[in-house]
Each structure stands twice: as structure tokens, then as C-alpha cells.
Amino acid sequence: MGLLDSLKSALGVRAEVDAARDADPEDLFGMSTAYVTMGADLDFHPLGTAALCFSEVDSTDFADAVDEVETILRAGEEETGTRFRRHVDDHGYHWVILDDDDPEDLVTSVHFAADTFVEQGYGSRLLAAVFGFERDDARAYWVYSFRRGAYYPFVPTTGHERDSRLEFKLETVLDGELELESNESYWYPLWPDDEGGHPWG
């Protein structure tokens, strides 16, 4: 299953219909402590990058909302050094990608961006927030689905395979610290555009 199908199924229409709870940008702050647990208990350390994925609306009002998000992130860049850039993937989904060695600054910036979309009336366009970790040559991601209001783990390997065993271990260790997606059918992979890349491209 490609990224397009994954987003449509896991983070789009079906998830919205089946949503277990309302998404809340405040859930993102759970990652502020989870990254400590990831390091202490699993030896996974932050990549220094996180991203917010959203779908676009062809309207001036939505463009103004995106401009507001960029204004806030630009101010944050000056204050905390959290760099940001925009990317449109191969399927037309938009990403705000943030880089910072301080994971708490990353969480705060992703929250600010998501909360701004919500305040501007476009919370329904938010699809996912993705936080990356690494251990030796392995990468692991925590994906927050805004349509499900919950996190799930994603551990890709080569050839569009995933390490399900490690994903379940991540779930076990972080259970109670993050709001987790209990229905594994929603643990959809967010395959990168290129082999070895990140979900955000």
C-alpha cells in the first residue's frame, strides 16, 4: 500500500467515520516525555526532525491560515532556532518539516502549527504529526493521527517492509505515556517517496 492509500485509509475518510475520540493538539505534548522513555528504555534517540502533514484547500482563506502558521514558525525560528521548511509529496500532500536538536522545541513547534490550523477553522485538514527516532541503523516513528486522536508506531525496514515485533514493543513500553491507537488496523505505514527516506520526504 502506498502513501496515498495509507493516508486516505488510516488518516482520512474511513478514520474520520470510525474515529474513537476527538483529536486534540494537546495530545502532542505527550511526546515531551515519551522521547525520554524512548532513549532510556529502548536506546532510540530523536532524529532532530518532526513533521506535520495536511491536505490543502484551494481557497484564499486556507492560504491565509497557512501563512499564519508560517509566521508563527518563523517567529519560533528566531526564538528557539527551530528551522522549518515546506514540502509537497508525490501524492500532493503538504508537509511542514521542522528541524531542531531539542526535542521539546520540536514538540512545541508542531503543536503551535497544529493548533493554529484548528484556531483558523481548518483542523479537519490535519492528517498526521510524525516524530522520528533512530538507534544504530534503525529508524522508528511515532505517528499521531488527527482523525483518530491517537499515536501509533511505525518502524520501516528495507523494501517496504516493517518491523512489527519492534512496533509492538514500542507500543508496550509507551502504553500509558502516549494516547495510543488500540486498533492495529489503523497502524498504516507512511512509506517515504524514496527508499531510505523519511515519511515526509
NORTA-V37172 format. One record per backbone hydrogen bond with DSSP energy under -1.0 kcal/mol. CO is the residue of the C=O (numbers start at 1). NH is the residue of the N-H. Records with the same first field share a line. If there is no record, write none. Layout:
# NORTA-V37172
CO->NH + NH
This chain:
# NORTA-V37172
2->6
3->7
4->8
5->9
6->10
7->11
12->16
13->17
14->18
24->27
25->28
26->29
27->30
28->31
29->32
30->33 + 34
31->35
33->37
34->38
35->39
36->40
37->41
38->44
45->134
48->100
49->132
50->98
51->130
52->96
53->127 + 128
54->94
57->59
59->63
60->64
61->65
62->66
63->67
64->68
65->69
66->70
67->71
68->72
69->73
70->74
71->75
72->76
73->77
74->78
75->79
76->80
77->81
83->99
85->97
87->95
89->92
93->89
94->54
95->87
96->52
97->85
98->50
99->83
102->106
103->107
104->108
105->109
106->110
107->111
108->112
109->113
110->114
111->115
112->116
113->117
114->118
115->119
116->120
117->122
118->121
122->125
123->126
125->55
127->146
128->53
129->144
130->51
131->142
132->47
133->140
134->45
135->138
138->135
140->133
141->154
142->131
143->152
144->129
145->149 + 150
150->145
151->181
152->143
154->141
155->163
161->157
162->164
163->167
164->168
165->169
166->170
167->171
168->172
169->173
170->174
171->175
174->177 + 178
178->180
179->151
183->186
184->187
186->188
194->197
198->201
